[in-house]
C-alpha cells in the first residue's frame, strides 16, 4: 500500500507539470522536466489544445445570465429544457451575495426556497418574462442567474447475454458481510430519479426516522395526488355548492357505507398536467382512439359506488392515482381513500382491474370489450370496496414505518402490485408536508416516471442497498438469482430530482437541512432526523455553465464541512460519478472539481468472456467510457474506481406485475460505479461506529479510509485515481486496529487548491465582509476545514519549479509516522522509461 500511495504523488507531479497547467494558462509550450523524472516526450500539442478548448467553453465571460436565458432575453426563444410553471413563469436558480436583500428578489420573482451557505445564497425562484430577468441582472448582489433546466441522466446501455454478476465478491463486500458488516445503522442518500421502494428488494431499504416517518424527498410534483371530500352531508354550505366544488356524498345502505360516484369525474395528475379520469377513458381513449365499447363498459360496468369501511365518520377524502411508467411502458390507475385525515387505503383490486383494462383493452388492444369473456376478465378483478384492503392491513400513513404502497393479492408471500412510497413533498400552496397534508386533500407518492431514464434511481439505489430477497431469472434459464446491494443492511433516503432546482434541494435535504415554512433550508432537529451519512450522485456535468464548475463546486465543499453551516452539523460525504465521456483526459465533469467530493470511475468485472477466452478476462481493467482526469484545475480525477460494467439491478414493480418487461436490467456506466462505492463507504461507517466507544470521525476520515485502502490496478492516477474500492481491506483494518495498514492524508493539497480557486471566486463574489481568497487561506473566523484529505494536488507550479506535498501517514491503531519511519519509497513513474 505504501508503494502505491507514494506513486500517486510522483504520478500527479509529472502529469500536472507536463500536461495540465500549460493548458490552464493557455500556453502550449512543454513544461520543464521535474527534478528526478524524465518524461519520454513533450506533451501532445493537440491534446493540450483540446483541454484549452474545453476550458474556453466552461469558463464564464462575465455574463450574469446563462446561455439559455441570454438567448431568451435577446430573441424571445426559450429552450424547451427550461422548466416553466403551470402559469408559464420561467424557473431559475439565483446565486446571490449573502448580503442580498431578499425583498429586492421578491419584488421581481416568486421565491420557492432559499439556502444560505454563508458564503453565498442559492435561491430557487420563477420570473414572468424577459424584463424581470433584466431587472434581476441589474441587481449588484445577484451574481449569476441560471435556467432551471430539465436534467437527463447519461444514457444507460442495456446488456444482453451476460454470464455472471460478481461485483460484491470483487470489491470485498462479500467478505465484509461475512465479518458482520452489511451497512446496518447507516443511511445512504440517493440523489437521482425516483426510487420504487415498493419492489420486494427495496421495501426494507426505505429509511424511516425515529418517529416512523419516511425520510425521502420528492420536489418534482409529479407524485402529488388530489383528493375531494366525501361526506353524507356538506360540513359547510349547501349540497349544490359542495358538489360543484367536485366533492362527493356518502350514504349507508344495508348496514354498509358507500361513496356515491354518480356525476363524479376524478382529477388525476399526469406528470404535472391535470385531466379527468372518466372523460379520458370514455372520450380520448374511447372516442379519439376508437376503442369499441369503451364508453359503455366504463359507464355501465366499471364505474360503480365504492364501499368504504368506516361507518358514519365524516373525515373521508377520496381520489384517484394515475402514474405514467416507462421501460416497460404502462399507465397505472388506482382508487384511493383517506380516513380520519391520516390513513391512506388503496383499493388494490380496483388498481389491478383499471390498470389491466387500460393496458390490454386500450393500449395493446389484446382484449375486446365487445366480447363477454374479455369483459368478465376485467370486471371479475373488481370488488368496488376498500373494506377488504383495510382488513388485510393495507393502510399507509406518514407515521409508523408504513409508507411503502404495495400489496400481495395472490398470497404467495411477495407483493404483486406497487405504487411506490409516501414521501416528503411540497403541495400546490408551497407548503411542506410528509406523506399526507393536514387537510387530507393532497398526498404524495414517489414513483419512477417520465421516461426510461427515470428508472435510474431504482437501479442505483439497488446497487447500494438492495436486500436481495426476490428471485430474478437474469440468465433466462429458469433459475432465480438474487441481487443484494453492496450494503444490503443500509437504509436509503431517496431524493427525486428532475431539474437544477430539484438537484440542489435534494443535496440540502439528504444532508439534513429542512425546508422551513418561511422558505429557508436550515439544519434543525427535524432535518437532522432525515440526514444521510453518505450521499451518492450518479450524475455530472461535462460541459455546462460556469456555475457548474465554480458555484456548485463550492456548494458541495461547504456542505461537506462539519460545523460550518451549524455548530451541530456533522458534515456529509458526497460521491459523484466521474461520467461516461472517457477516451481522453480532462473528461471528468463537475461537480467532481469539489475538493471534498469523491469522483468514482468505472472498472470492469464479469465472466462474460470466460468461455471465449479464459477466466477473468475483464477483471482488473478500466472500462473505456469511464471519464478521466485531471480536473479543470489539474486535480487527480477520478478519486477511486468501482465496477461499472455488466451489473444487474431490479426494475420497478410494474414490469413484472403487468408483464411489460423483465424484473431486472443488465446495465453499465459510472452511474453504477458510484452507488457501489457508496455502499463500500457505508460498510466503513458501520465498522467505525462498531468500534469500542465509537470512533470520532467525520466525512474526511471516511474518504481517507476509502481511498487509502483501495487496491492499485496498475493504471496511472488520472485513470484509476487511488484504485479499486476494497471493502474487505477497509473494514478488517478498522476492526483489528491494524498497525500495518495506513491512512494517508495531507494539508498541502488543500492550500494549493485554495490558491488556485481564490482568484476565480474573487472575480465573481466581491461582497461586504467576505472575500474568497480570505476564506480559502483561512483569514476569516471560521475557515472551511477541508484539510487532511487524501487528495494529492500540487497547484500550478511554473516550469522548472518544484512543488512538494507532505503526506501524513497514520495506522489504524492511531499511530502517526513520518517518511523516515517508513523506510525507502519505491515510486512508480508515469513515464515508463524512467523506471
Helices and strands as residue ranges (DSSP letters): H 2-15, I 16-20, H 21-24, H 45-58, H 67-75, E 90-96, H 102-108, E 110-116, E 121-127, H 130-138, E 142-147, H 167-170, H 173-178, E 187-192, H 200-203, E 217-218, E 224-231, H 239-244, E 248-253, E 256-260, E 267-270, E 273-276, H 277-279, I 280-288, H 294-297, I 298-302, E 306-308, E 316-325, E 330-339, E 343-347, H 348-356, I 357-363, H 372-379, H 387-391, E 395-396, E 404-407, E 417-422, E 424-426, E 432-434, E 442-446, G 452-455, H 456-465, E 491-496, H 500-510, E 513-515, E 520-523, H 525-529, E 534-537, G 546-549, H 551-560, E 573-577, E 598-604, E 621-622, E 640-643, E 647-650, H 654-658, E 664-667, H 670-690, H 699-708, H 717-720, H 727-736, E 742-745, H 748-764, H 772-776, E 808-811, E 816-817, H 819-822, G 832-834
